[in-house]
């Protein structure tokens, strides 16, 4: 076994990325405090050709050197938009027939492994503040909630880790 060199990875150019068919997933970040988490989510979004990221509330926006440090250029490829009010973003997406799910521990949440996708459906995933999670106002507008099963004592994952887990799971369910 040999580690591949960068030139062997068949990476897309920025232009190729922008023209590529996107995975029908939108990420909504609401009140994310950590610039490193924001950058990490951009990298995950780039890796899976995510359609768009909405940055809401206190979530910082590019360009910012601390976001860039973890995004490594993904802010140049992934479409993003800042909107102050997360509930307005959710309401607008629902008008566009996008299915919106909070990634949160709530009553009647569906465990990630049990979440069923519809192939011709666009999805939006709401990820909330590192301390307080997704706001109740946002949860109330969502079509449902997805929970990542956790067995330890914390029952809390870093926002960037949660994003990677959920996006990967939906990506593979939508791709196959």
matplotlib code that plots the C-alpha trace (Angstrom):
import matplotlib.pyplot as plt

x = [0.0, 1.3, 0.0, -1.4, 0.2, -2.0, -1.8, -3.3, -6.4, -8.3, -9.4, -11.9, -10.9, -13.0, -14.7, -15.4, -16.8, -19.2, -20.4, -20.8, -24.1, -24.6, -25.8, -29.4, -28.4, -28.4, -26.6, -28.0, -25.7, -27.5, -25.6, -22.3, -19.6, -16.5, -14.8, -13.0, -16.2, -17.6, -14.5, -14.7, -18.3, -17.3, -14.7, -17.3, -19.7, -16.9, -16.1, -19.7, -20.6, -23.2, -25.6, -25.3, -24.6, -26.8, -24.9, -27.4, -27.5, -24.1, -22.4, -19.4, -19.0, -16.0, -13.6, -12.1, -8.6, -9.9, -12.5, -10.0, -7.6, -9.9, -11.9, -8.7, -10.3, -13.7, -15.3, -14.3, -16.2, -19.2, -22.1, -23.1, -25.4, -25.8, -29.3, -29.8, -33.0, -32.9, -36.7, -37.0, -34.5, -36.4, -39.8, -38.4, -36.8, -40.1, -41.9, -39.4, -40.4, -37.2, -37.5, -35.9, -34.6, -33.0, -30.1, -30.9, -32.1, -35.8, -39.0, -39.8, -36.4, -35.5, -32.1, -29.8, -29.5, -33.3, -33.8, -35.1, -34.5, -36.6, -34.3, -36.0, -36.1, -33.9, -32.9, -31.8, -30.1, -30.1, -27.2, -27.3, -25.2, -22.4, -23.9, -27.6, -28.2, -30.9, -33.4, -36.9, -38.3, -36.3, -37.2, -40.9, -40.7, -38.8, -40.3, -38.6, -35.4, -32.5, -30.6, -27.1, -27.2, -24.7, -23.9, -21.4, -21.8, -21.7, -24.4, -22.9, -20.8, -18.9, -20.9, -18.3, -18.2, -22.1, -22.2, -19.7, -21.5, -25.0, -23.9, -22.0, -24.9, -27.4, -24.9, -24.5, -28.3, -29.0, -26.2, -27.1]
y = [0.0, 3.5, 6.9, 8.8, 12.0, 15.1, 15.0, 11.4, 12.5, 13.9, 17.0, 19.3, 22.8, 25.6, 26.0, 22.2, 22.2, 25.1, 23.4, 19.9, 18.5, 19.0, 16.7, 17.9, 18.9, 22.4, 23.0, 25.7, 26.9, 28.8, 30.8, 28.9, 30.6, 28.8, 30.0, 26.7, 24.8, 27.0, 26.4, 22.6, 22.6, 24.3, 21.6, 18.8, 20.6, 20.8, 17.1, 16.0, 18.6, 20.1, 22.6, 25.5, 26.7, 29.3, 31.1, 32.5, 34.6, 35.2, 32.7, 34.5, 34.7, 34.5, 36.0, 35.5, 34.0, 31.7, 30.3, 29.9, 28.1, 25.1, 25.6, 25.5, 27.2, 25.6, 29.0, 29.7, 26.6, 26.0, 28.4, 30.3, 33.0, 35.0, 35.4, 36.9, 35.0, 31.1, 30.8, 32.9, 30.7, 27.6, 29.0, 30.0, 26.6, 24.9, 27.1, 25.7, 22.2, 21.5, 19.1, 20.7, 18.6, 19.8, 17.7, 17.7, 15.6, 16.2, 14.2, 12.0, 12.5, 9.7, 8.0, 8.7, 5.0, 4.8, 8.0, 7.2, 9.5, 10.1, 10.1, 13.1, 15.3, 18.2, 18.3, 21.0, 20.2, 22.7, 22.6, 24.8, 26.6, 24.6, 25.1, 25.5, 23.5, 24.3, 26.8, 25.7, 28.3, 26.6, 23.1, 24.0, 24.9, 21.8, 18.8, 16.6, 15.9, 13.6, 12.4, 10.8, 7.9, 8.3, 5.8, 7.6, 10.1, 13.4, 12.9, 15.8, 16.0, 18.9, 20.7, 19.9, 16.2, 16.1, 17.7, 15.2, 12.2, 13.3, 14.6, 11.4, 9.3, 11.2, 11.4, 7.7, 7.1, 9.6, 8.2, 4.6]
z = [0.0, -0.9, 0.1, -2.9, -4.0, -4.4, -8.2, -8.1, -6.2, -9.2, -7.3, -9.0, -9.9, -8.4, -11.8, -12.0, -8.5, -9.2, -12.4, -10.8, -10.0, -6.2, -3.5, -2.6, 0.9, 2.4, 5.7, 8.0, 10.8, 13.5, 16.1, 15.7, 17.9, 16.8, 13.6, 13.4, 13.5, 10.7, 8.6, 9.2, 8.1, 4.8, 4.2, 4.8, 2.5, -0.2, 0.3, -0.4, -3.1, -0.8, -2.5, -0.1, 3.5, 5.3, 8.0, 10.5, 13.7, 15.3, 12.9, 11.3, 7.6, 5.2, 4.6, 8.0, 8.7, 11.5, 9.2, 6.4, 8.7, 8.8, 5.5, 3.4, 0.5, 0.7, 1.2, -2.4, -3.7, -1.6, -2.1, 1.1, 2.2, 5.5, 6.8, 10.3, 11.1, 11.0, 11.1, 8.0, 6.2, 7.3, 6.2, 2.8, 2.2, 3.1, 0.6, -2.0, -1.0, 0.8, 3.7, 6.8, 9.7, 12.9, 14.1, 17.7, 20.7, 20.8, 21.4, 18.5, 16.8, 14.4, 15.0, 12.1, 11.2, 10.9, 8.9, 5.4, 2.5, -0.6, -3.7, -5.4, -2.4, -1.3, 2.4, 4.7, 8.0, 10.9, 13.3, 16.4, 18.9, 20.5, 24.0, 23.5, 20.3, 17.8, 19.1, 20.0, 17.5, 14.7, 15.8, 15.8, 12.1, 11.0, 9.3, 11.9, 13.8, 13.4, 16.4, 16.4, 18.8, 21.6, 24.4, 26.6, 29.4, 27.4, 24.7, 23.0, 19.9, 18.4, 15.7, 13.0, 14.0, 14.0, 10.5, 9.1, 10.5, 9.3, 5.9, 5.2, 6.2, 4.0, 1.2, 1.0, 1.3, -1.5, -3.7, -3.7]

ax = plt.figure().add_subplot(projection="3d")
ax.plot(x, y, z, "-o")
ax.set_aspect("equal")
plt.show()
